[in-house]
Amino acid sequence: MPKDYSGQNLRGHNFKGQHLAGENFSYADIRGANFTNANLTGANFSHAKAGLQRHWVIFLVLVPWLFSGLSGLLWFANGYLASLIFDSKLDKQIGGWTVLIVLIVFFFFTIRQGVVAGLGALIFAFAFAVAVAGAGAVAVAVAVARAGAFARAGAFIGAFAFAVAVARAGAFAVAFIVAVARAGAGARAVGFAVTFAGTLLNIYIAWQAMKGNEKYSLVRNIAIAFAATGGTSFRGANLTNADFTQATLKSTDFQNTILICSRWYQAKMLDRVRPGSTYLQNSQVRQLLVTGQGQDKNFNRENLRGINLQSANLADASFIGADLSEANLQDADLSRAKLKQTQLDATDLTGANLTGAYIEDWGITNTTKLHGVRCEYIFMRLPTKEDPDPLRKPDNKQEVFADGDFADFIKPIFDTLDLYHNQRVDPRAGAIAFKNLAENHPEAELEIAAMEKRGDDKILIRAKTAAGSDKSQLSAEYFDDYNQLKALSQSQQLLLEERSDQIRDLKNMITTALQQPNFYTQGSTIMPQDNSTNISAGRDISGVINLGKISGDVTNTIRQLPESPQTDKPGIKELLTQLQEAISQSADLPETDKADALIQIQALAEAGKSPQESTKQKTAKTAITMLKGIFTGLPAVASLVEAGNKLLPAIAKLFGLGSQVII
């Protein structure tokens, strides 16, 4: 039976590794508590108070004071070096002017482009100063080197101190008094100006960092990590379905934590947690979780897997290419939301409002919960100026779905055997081969579910199968038989056809399919469709390939690859991500070719897990060759061709295949 810790003082308690599923910690004081690696599935932390214990707060106040004092000394040192412009010796004057220029460059780039850019500017300025200093090169080099080191340390340490909200400039004030006593009026003015400007820069960086400015994310991340030292730790814990409604979470560690469907509504100071690589690292997502208001917001291509947006207002929001798998969207308002290529595997849409949503190539599966979805109408494509209501369903604009109709309408066919004929199909041979397969494997319960024409003479035959059927074996057996039958003479095939009316019927179905691009078949009945409303796994209800699901599978495979250790040199993961995006966005590539190209990207991603193995290299070589073939028919000026010519050689090189790849 779960224990009741509600309202208790649990400061500093150690729950490491314990099984605490369903426990009640509401209104409890859990500051400094250790829940590392604990199982907290379904635990209730509503109104709980997490963070630091008092002795840690005192420690974390004193340390930034010391850092701020050190920062003041370092900025004073910079001020002293700049004040050398008033020295009587020429070489020191040159050094002083150079330091002053370098500091101005550092300030400019740090404010405009961030701390990292500021440090880069320092390095460049140092090299340039040495190159042009002439006779005073040594003095200049020494002065610039000192100024660079002091500026880097002063800005970073000072910003860090201010970022934890306790920075003061006490120590630099003492140092400046010494400077006043020992320097002339001009030197004092320059020294004061540099020191004062450096302190203001510290405050500015800290302010921008804590506002969430990505240019200063390094400072923010280190400050938050430091401030979380000794705070409440959920590192490595399982917080699936845990409830943090109105909890105070400052200085809390959520690194490597499982946060599937955890609830954060009205949680306080969620922006002061240590999020690790969870979805809490995104400031816009944090705001959405706390407020439940995401109307008209852009979440394109965000990894929102397992997020809890129950009852959230997501009207007109854009989730193009986003991963919402395993998310809780119960009763959420998704009216007019853009769900193109959105991954929704195991997502709970119970009671959600999807009226007017755009579901082009969305990735629903047999585990997507659609019970009670409210939807009057839906759009199968994104809107354009020319067509603001593309492929509306129901087609009659005066008609709407009745309660419960949408789920039945959109529910795809799953667990199917896909028999794709990529060369000119022989209808009679296909019909006989399928009849033989059904007779040889009655346990598979094969039944024709759909046929779809591809190009002029290619076709996909899709059959329902019993759960657990070995589709690989069935497919191999079908095509072995089909190829043998295709080699027979017409008279021999005719003799086999005459054995069964079912064969003749199936042959006629395939022949009809080749003559009509849009149709749907079920059992032995052919039902022509003017608007192609075939619903099937891997495809949307418009009868086209479901690029959303394919692209989602590719994205998930690419995410498993390691990131490049060198930020300026993209690795396999980064290159494949760029190529996938170029393929998905190409206006020149037909959807069938996009699907084929994305499949090759997935093959490259799988091979990229062990790029130096010979078998993986062969796989990569084949995939690259296939991609070249797919891109060859495109115009030379097509953006995808340009991307292919740029990315494929780099990918081939990382697999040890050389880099001579020209489309």
N, C-alpha and C positions, 0 to 999 in steps of 0.2 A: 504493500500500500504506500503511495507517495507520501512523503513527509511534508509538513506545512512549515516553511521558514518565513512566512509572511510577517513583515514588520519587525523582524529580529535584527539585532546588531551582529553582523557577520564580518566585521572589518578584520582583514588579515587572515581569515579562515582558509584552510587548505583543502580544496575539493579535487585535487589533481587526480585525473584518471577514474573518477568515481562514476557510477551509473546513477544518474539523477533525472532520468526521463520523466516528464510530467510533474516535476517538483514545483512547488509554489514559493517563489521568492519575491512576490509582489510587496512593494513598500519596504523591502529590506535594505539595510545599509551594507552594501557589498564592496565598499572601498577597500582596495588592496587585496581582495579575495583572489585566490588562485583556482581557476576552473580549467587549467591546461589539460587538454586531451579528455575532458569529461564528456559523457553522453548526456546532453541536455535537451534531447528531442522533446518538443512540446512543452518545455519549461516556461513558467510564467514569471517574467521579470518586469511586469508593468509597474511603473512608479518607483522602481528600485533606484538606488543612488550608488553609482559606480564611480571609480576614480582613485584618487590618492588618499592615503592616510595622512594625518597631521604632520608626523615627523618627516615624511617624504616631502610634503609641501614646503616645510621650512628649509630643507636641504636644497630643493629646487629653486627656492627664492635666492638663497645665498650664492649659489654657483653662477647664475647669470649676472649678479652684481660684480663678481670677480671678473667675469668675462668682459663686462662693459668697461670696467676699469682698464683692463688690458687693451681693449679696443681704443680707449682714449689715448693711452701711451703710444700706440702704434700710429694713430693719426697725428699725434704731436710730432713723432719722428718724421712723418711725411712733411709736415709743416716746416720743420727745421731744415730738411733737405731743400725744400722749395725756397726758403728764405736765403739760400746761398746766392741768389741773384744779386744781393747787395754786398757780397764779399768783395774785398779788394783784389783778390787773385782771379785772373781771367778763367783759368781752368775750372775753378769752383763756380764762377758765374755761369759758364756753359753748362755745367752739371745741374745747377739750380734751375736754369731755364728749361733744360731737357726734362727734368723731373716734373716741373709745373705743367709742361705740355702733355707728358705721359699721363699725369693725373687727370687732366681735362679730358683726354681721350677715354680714359678708364671710366670717368663719371658719365660721359656721353653714351658710350656703348652699354654700360651697365643699366642705365635708366631706360634706354631705348630697346635693348634686346635681351637684357638679363645678365645674371652674374657670369655665366659661362662665356658669353660674348665679350664681356668686359675683361675677363682674364685673357681671352684670345687677343684682344686689342693690346693688352700690356705686353704680351710676348712679341707681337709684331712691332710695336713701338720701340721695344728694347733692341731688336735686330736692326731696325732702321736707324736708330740713334748711333749705334756702334758703327754702322756702315758709312755714315756721313759726318762723323765727329771730327775726323782729321787728327790734328795733333792732340786734341783733348779727349781722344777716344777712351783711354783708360779711365779717366776721371768720370766721364759721362757714363760709361758702362757700369762702373761701381755704383754711381748715384742712382741710375735707373734700376739696376738690380735691387738695390735696397728699397727704393720707392715702390717697385712692383711687389716685392714680398710684403712690405708693410701695408700697401693698399689692399692686396688680396686678403691678408690676415685681418686687417682692420675692418674691412667691409664685411667679411664673412662672420668673424667673431662678434662684431657689433650687431649685425643684423640678427644673428642667432640669439644674442642676449635680449634684444628688443622683442624678438618674435615670441619669446616665452613670457613677455609682458612684465619684466622686472628690470629692464635695462636702465642704467643711470650713467652719467658721465662724470662721476666724482673724481676718479683717479686722474683723468686727463686735465681736470681743472688745476690740480696740484702741479702737474707737469707744465701746464701753460704758465703758471706763476713763475716758475724757474725760467721759462723762455723769455718772459717779459723782463726779468731782471738782467738777463745776459745779452739781449739783442737790442739793436737799434730800433727806431720807430718804424721804418719800412719793413724790417725783418719781422718785428712783432705783428704788424698788420697782416703780412702774408701768412705767418705761422698761425695766427688766430683764424684767418679766413679758411685755410686748409683744414684745420682741426674742426672748426665749426661745420664746414661743408661735409666733412667725413662723417660727423655725428648725424647730420641731417640725412645723409645717404643711408646710414644704418637704419634710421627710423623709417625711411621710405621703403627700403627693401623689405623690412619686417612687416610693414603695413600691407604691401602688395602681396607678400608671401601668404599672410594669414587671410587675405581676401580670396585666395585661390588662384592668383595669377600664375599661369604655367611657366612664365619666364623665371620665376623665383621658386619653383617647386622644390628644388634641392634644399634651399634654406627651410622651407616649410616642413618638408618631410623629416629633416634632421631635428628641427625644433619639436615637432610633435612626438617623434620617437623618444627624444630626451624627456619630454614632459610626461610620457607614459611610463617611464621607468618607475617601478614600484606600484603602478596602478593596477586596477582590476585586469586580470588576464583570462581571456577566452581562447588563447592560442591553441590551435589544433582541435578545438572542441566541436562537437556536433550540435549545432543550434537549429536544426531543421524544425520548422513550425514554432520556434520559440517566439514569445511575445514580449517586445520591449516598448510597448505603448507608454508614452510619457515618462520613460526612464531617463535619468541623467547619466550621460555616458562619457563625459570628459576624461581624457587620459586612460582610455581603455584599449586593450590590445586584441584585435580581431585577426591577426595574421594566421593564414592557413586554416581558417575556420570554415566549417560547412554552414552556409547561411541560406539553405533552400527554404523558401517561403517564410522566412523570419519576418516578423511584423515590427515596423519602426514608426508607426503613426504618432506624430507629435513628440517623438523622442527629442531630448534636449542635448545640445552640444555634440551632435553626431559628426560635425565637421572637425572635432578635436580628437577623434579616435585614430588609432593606428590601423588602417584598413588592410594592409598587405596588398594582395592582388585580387581581393574581392570586389564586388560591384560598388562597395562603399567608397572606393577611391575616386569615383566620378562625382564632382560637386553637383551637377545637374540631377543626377540620379538620387543623391542624398536628399536634395530638396524635394524631389518627387515623393520619395518614401515618407518623408516627415509630414508633408502637406497633403498628399494625395491629389495634388493639382498638376496635371501635365498637359492641359489643353493647349493645342497648337504648338507644342514643343517638338524639337527634332531629336530623335533618338536613333537615327540611321546608323546601321552597322554596329550598334553597341552590343556588348555581351551582357545580356540581362537574364541569363539563365538562372532559374530558381528564384526570381524576384517576386515579392508579394505586393501586388497592386490591387488587392481586393477592394471593390467599390471606388476605385480611383476614377477621376475625371480625365479621360484620355481622348476626348472628342477632338477631331482634327489633328491629332498627333501623328507624327511620321515615324514608322518603325521599319523603313525599307532596309532589308538585309540584316535586320537585328535578330539576335537569338533570344527568344522568349520561351525556350523549352523548359518544362517543369515549373513554369511560373504559375502563380495564383492570380487569375484575372476574373474571379467570381464577381458577378454583378458590376464589373467595370463598364464605364461608358466609352465604347470604342466607335461611336458613330462618326462616320466620315474619316476614320483613321486610315492611313496608308500602310497596308500590310504586305506590300510586294516583297516576295522572297523572304518573308519573316518565318523563322523556324518556330514551330509550335508543337514539337514532339512532347507528349505527356503534359501539355498545358491544360489547365482547368479553366474553361470558358463558361462554366455553368452560370446561367442567368445574365451573361454579358449582353450588352447592346451593340450589335454590329450593323445597324441600319446605315446604309450609305457608305459602308467601308469599301476599300479597294483591295481586292485579295488576289491580285495577279501573281501567279506562281507561288502562292503561300505554301508553307511546308507542314500541313496537318498530317497526322498519322492515325493509326487505329487506336492509339492511346490518348489522343486529344479528346477532352471531354466537352461535348457540345450540348449537353442536356439543358433544356430550358433557355437556349439562346434566343434573345429577342432580336428579330431582324425583319423589316418590312421589305427591303430590297437591297441588292448588292451590286457592285461593279467589278467586272472581271479584268479590267485594265485601268491604268492610271489615266486621269483626265488630261486632255490637251485643249488648247484654245479652239481647235477645229471641232473637237468632240468632247464636250464637258461631261457627258454621261456615257462613257464607253462600255459596251456590252452589259447593259443593265439586265439583271435577272430579278423578277420575271421580265420577259421582253415587253409585255404590255405595260406601259407606264401608268395605266389606270389600275393595275393589279398589284397586290402586295402578298407576301407570304402570310399564311395563317399561322397561328400559334403552333410551334413544333414542326412546321413544314421545312424550315430552312435546314435543320439538322439532317432531315431525311434527304433533302435535295443535294446537300453538299457532301454527305458522307461518302468517302471514296471506297473503292473496292481494294481490299488488301489480300495478301497471301495468294498472289497470282503467279502463273507460269507465263513468262513473256517469250514468245517465239518470234524473233525479229529476222526477217528475210532481207538481207542487205543487197541482194542481187535479184535479177529478174525472177519472179516467183512463178512456179508451175502450179496452178490451182488444183489440178487433179492429183499430182504427187503429194501436195500438202494435205489434201483431204484424206487420202489413203493413209499417209503417215500418222496423222492425228487419230484416225479411227483405230489403227493398229496399236498406238500408244495407250489409248483408253481401254482397249481390250486386254492388253498385257498388264496394265496396272489398275485394276478396278478399285483397289484401296485408295488410290489418289483422287477418286471421284471427280475426274476431269469434266469440265463443262465450259464451253466457249462463253466468254464474258464480253469481249470487245474485239473489234478489228479496226485498224487505223491505217489508212494509206499514207505512204511516205514518198514524196516525189512522184515519178511517173509509173514505176513498176516495183516499188518496194512496199512491204506491208508488215505490220506487227499483228500477230495473233495472240490474244491474251486469254488465258483460261484460268478459271477458279480451280483451286486444289484443296484437298483436305489438309487440315493442320498437321504440320510435321512432315509433309511430303518432301522428298529429296529433289528439289527443282533442278539442281545441277545434273543429276543422273537422268531425269526425265528429258531435259533439253538435249543432252548429248545423244540419247537414244532416238529422239525424234529426228534430229538432223542427220544422224547416220542412216536411218531408214529413208528419210526424204531424199538424200543425195543418191542412194541406190535406186529408188523409184524414178527419180528424175532422169537417170541414165537409161531407163527402159524405153522401148519404142512406144509410140502412141497406141498401137494395137494391143501391146501387152498391158499398158495402163488401163485401157478400156475394158479388158477382160476383168481386171481387178475391181474396177469401178462398178461393173454390173452385178457384183456380189451383194451390194448394199445400197439401199435408197439413201441411207444417211451419208454415204460418201458422195453421192450425186448432189444431195442438198448442201453439204459443206463446200463442195467444189463450186456450186452456184453462188454460195455466200461470198467466197473469196473472189470469184470473178466479178460479182456485183461491187465488192469493196474496191476493186481496182478501177472500176468505172465511176464510182461516186466517192468524192474526197471526204464527205462528212456523213457518218452513219454510226449506228450503235446496234450491236447484236446481242441477243441473250438466248441461250439454248439453241433451238433451231429456227428461231423467228428473227427476221430482219425488220428493223424499224428505222426507216430513213429519218434523218434529223436535219432540218433546214439550218439550224444554228449550232449543230454539233455539240450536244450536251452530254458527251461521254464522260463519266466520272470514273477515275481509276487511279490506283497508286502510282505515284510518279507523274501524274498529269492532273491539270485542273479541269473544271467542268466544261471548258471550251474545247476540249479534245486535243490540246497541245501538250507538249512535254512540260512537266512541272519543273522548270529550272530552279525554282525556289528550293525544292527538296534536294536536287542534285547539287546545287551551289552550297546549300547548308552542309551536306555531307563533306564536300570538298573543304569548306572552311574549318569544320571540326577536325579533319585530318591534318590540315596545315597547322592548326593551333598546337598540335602535338609535337611539332618540330621545335628544336632549340633555336633561340634567337641568335643572331650574329654577335660574336663577342666584340666586334669592331663596329661602332656606330656609323662610321663613314664608309664601310664596305658591307653592303647587304649580303646576307646569306641565302640559302635555299628557301627558307621560310619567307623572307621579305620579297624575294624575286617572284616566287609563286603567288604571293598575295597580290603583287602588282599585275601579274599576267592574268590572274583570275578576274580582277576588277576590269582590266582592259577587254577581256572576252565578254563579260556580263554587260558592259556598257556599249559594246560595238553595235552600231546601227547597220553595218554591212553584212553581218553574219546571220544566216537564218537560224531559227531556234533549234532545228535538228542538229545543225553543225555546232551550235553553242553547246548543246548537250554532249556531243562527241568530244569537243575540245575540253570541256570541264572534266569529263571522265579521264582524259589523258593527264590533266593537271593533278587529279587525285592519284593516278598511278605514279606520277613524279613525287608527290608528297609522301606516299608510302615508301617509295625507293629512297627518299631523302632521309629516312630514319637511319639507314646504313649506307651512305653514298659511296663508300669505298669497296663494298662487296661486289664481286664480279656479276652475280645474278641481278643485283639491284642496278648496276650500271647498264646491263643489257635491257632491263625494263625501262630505264631512263632513255636509252638510245632509241628504243622503239617508240616511246611516247613522244619524244622530240620529233622523230620522223613523221609520226602521225599528225602532229600539230603543224609541221611545215606543209604537209599535204592539204590540211584543212584551210590554211591561210593562203595557199598558192593562188586560188581562184579569186582572191579579193583584189580590188584596185591597188596599184602600187602606192597611192597617196593615202590609203586608208590608215586611220590611226592605229588600228590593230596590227597592221603589217609593220608599221614603224615600231610599235611596242615589241612585236615578235622579233624583229631584227636586233633590237637592243637587249631584250631579256633572254631569249633562247641561247645565244652564245655564252652569256654569263652563267646560265644554269648548266649548260653542257660542260663548261670549264670546271664548275664545282663538283661535277660527277667524274672528272678526270677524262672527259671525252673530247678535249680540245675545244676550240671556240669558233670553228669555221661553219657557222650556220647562217645562210642567207636565204631569205624567202623570195 
